[in-house]
Amino acid sequence: MKDHIVVLVTAKDAQEARKIGTALLEQKLAACVNIVPGVESLFWWQGKLDQAAEVMLVIKSRKDLFEKIVATVKALHSYEVPEVIALPVAAGHQDYLRWLDESVSPAPRG
């Protein structure tokens, strides 16, 4: 199995999330992006406890595309330090994973 990942990104609102998600899909860096509204985030920022209403992007991709995903998110995101966290896919429905592979940029040969 290839190194499939799920990437979590929070955004300030649905418009920013759609802009990032669309760019990732157009660049073939993601096979699917779910936009989940209504996320309440509590976090440390600049030495104090903060909170924000946010939108979560759940991005399905491959590990070899992660750095390009980060670069795209940073270029389009309004936050100084956007959350971009990749989680490994331990197992998955083979037909879905095959579709994922066919939907993103080809893996490098090596």
N, C-alpha and C positions, 0 to 999 in steps of 0.2 A: 504494500500500500504506500502511496506517495505521502508526503508530509502535508496533510491537509490541516488547516487552521481555521479557527473562528476568531475574528478580531473585534474587540469592543472599542467603540469610540463614542464619547459623549459630545454633544453639540449644544449650542445655546438655544436653538429653536429648530422647528421642522424645516424651515426654508434653508438654513445652513446645512442641516442633515441631508436634505434632498440634493443640494449642490455637490456635496462631498460624495454621496452615494452614486449620483449620476456620473460624475467624473471617474470614479473607480470602475464602474461598469463600462463606460465608453473606452477606457484604456485597457480593458480586459484584465484588470487586476482583481476583480471579484466576479463570482458567478451569481451571487445573490446578496442583496443588502436589505435587511429588515430595519425599519425605522419604528422605534417604540417610543411613543409619547408618554408624558407624565412621570418622568423619572425625577425623584427628589434626591439630590446629592448633598451629603455632609462631608466636609473635607478640611484639611489643614491647608491654608494658603497664606504665605508671607507672615508666618508666626502666629496666626490666630485661626480659630475655628470659624468656618464659613459655611454657607449653604447656597444652593442654586436649584432652580427648576430647569431641568435639561431634557434632552431627547437622546435616546441611545441608538446607535447604529450597531447592528449585529451583521458582520461581514464574513461571508464564506469564501475562502481562498486557499492558497498553498503557501507554505513556508518560504519557498524561494522568491515569492513576490512581496514579502513583508516589507523590505526596505523601500520598495517603490510605493507601497501603500502609505507608509509613514511620510514619505516625501510629498505625496499628493495631499494627504490630510493636512500637513503643516502649511502647504502653499495656499490652501483654501480655508483654513480654520481661523476663527477670530481670537482664539485663546493664545496666550503667550506660551503655555505648556499644555497642549492638548493630550488627553488620554488616548493612547493607542496601545492596547494590550492584546497580544496574541495568545490564544489557548490551543493546545494540540487537540486534534480529534483522535480519540483513542480507538474508536470503531465507528462504522457508519454503514448504511445500506449501500451495497456495492453499485447498484444502478444510479443512486444519487451521486456518489463519489465519482463515477464515470462521467456523468453529466457535468459535474463541477469541473473536472479536468478538461472536458471538451469546450467549456464556456470561458475559460481564462487563457491568457497567453501560454503558448507551449512551454513546457519545462526545458531548461537548457540541457543540451546533450553533454555528456561527460563521463 
